[in-house]
Each structure stands twice: as C-alpha cells, then as structure tokens.
Amino acid sequence: MNPLLPESCQRHLILASRSPRRVDILRGLGFEFAVEPAEDHIEDGAKNPNVFERPEESARLKAQDVAARHDDAVVIGADTVVIIDDVLLEKPKDDDEARGFLRQLSGRTHTVVTGVAVVHVARRKVVSGCESTAVRFRELAADEIERYVASGEGRDKAGSYAVQGLGAGLVRTVNGCFYNVVGLPVSLLFDLLQKAHA
C-alpha cells in the first residue's frame, strides 16, 4: 500500500497496460495491482484531431475496455506519445523509422504527453487528464543514432527512446514531470485516484 493515499483508493486496482515501465512505477509506489492489457486495437479508436488531447482519449478507451470485464475494480489506463512540429511520433514500425525519429528529435525540444484515465467500475465513474513535459535532445551524431538504434531499447517506445535507460544519454534537459516521460505521471495518477473515489 502507498501511505500517501487512503486505503480505499488502492483496492482492486488493475493496470490496463502491458508496459513494463508503468508496472515498475506502480510497484515502486507500493501499489498492489493486477495487469490486464486492453485489446491492441482499442487505442486506434482515438480520433481526436488535436494530437495533444488524443492520448487522454486513448487512455479512457483502454481503461473502459478492461473495466467492461469487471464488476468491482478500479482500472488505470494510460497512453504516451511524443509530439514534434504537431506530429505524433508513436512506437517506430522498424529500425529505419526509429532512425528517422531520432534525427527529427536531435538538437531540438519535443513534447511528451501522457493521458491517464481511472475508471471506478462500482461507481460508474470515469476521470481522466493528461500531463505534458518538454524534453530537449543533444545534437546527435549519425553514429550515435546508429548505435542507439542497434541497442534495440527504443523499439517499443514512443519517439524511439527510453529516458530511464540508455536513452538518458540522448537528453539534455527535461522540463516537467520525469515520470511522465517514462510513461506514467505519478502526481496526475494520485489526483485521479482520489477523484475517482470522491
């Protein structure tokens, strides 16, 4: 249990994500929870034309998909994207796309947006929000990009990098919530868990 939240906010928690980063964050906070990912196609239903709002919509869809299978649960959904020049950089399809993403990010500032949703099934309550963090990359040489892509670390990550791993060496500054860049903004999650139980 996390001592900062009432026990009532921590019962019957389900994480609607297979992300090991989100699992690690929740475990590090002391939460006890089950992992039950939403169906893979669910996030494709997020159609908001505003790319900064789409992660919140996607997080709600994921949480609601899992919540529909339960009578008594509190389901956490999340979706993280990287945005530069108003364009979404999601998980790269292959190493060529990963190289292209890193070239785009090199020497520039981009925005990481994570949408988070909490569904309290018994109360039929859905609360959600999003967090934005500005991340600036170092100027990356072509051989640095090649070596990082070859490491494989960024293959399943938005923007093709992991700030909590080898990718920390790509980053010059993080302006905002670090955990948001990892994939789960903790302060926002606490706020939403409390609202869902209010």
WOQUI-V171685 format. One record per helix or strand of 3 or more residues. SS is the DSSP state (hx for helix, st for strand). FROM is the first residue (numbers start at 1). LEN is the number of residues. If there is no record, write none. Layout:
BEGIN
<<SS,FROM,LEN> <SS,FROM,LEN>>
END
This chain:
BEGIN
<<hx,7,4> <st,13,3> <hx,20,9> <st,33,3> <hx,42,4> <hx,51,17> <st,74,11> <st,87,3> <hx,95,11> <st,109,12> <st,125,13> <hx,142,10> <hx,166,5> <st,171,5> <hx,178,5> <hx,186,12>>
END
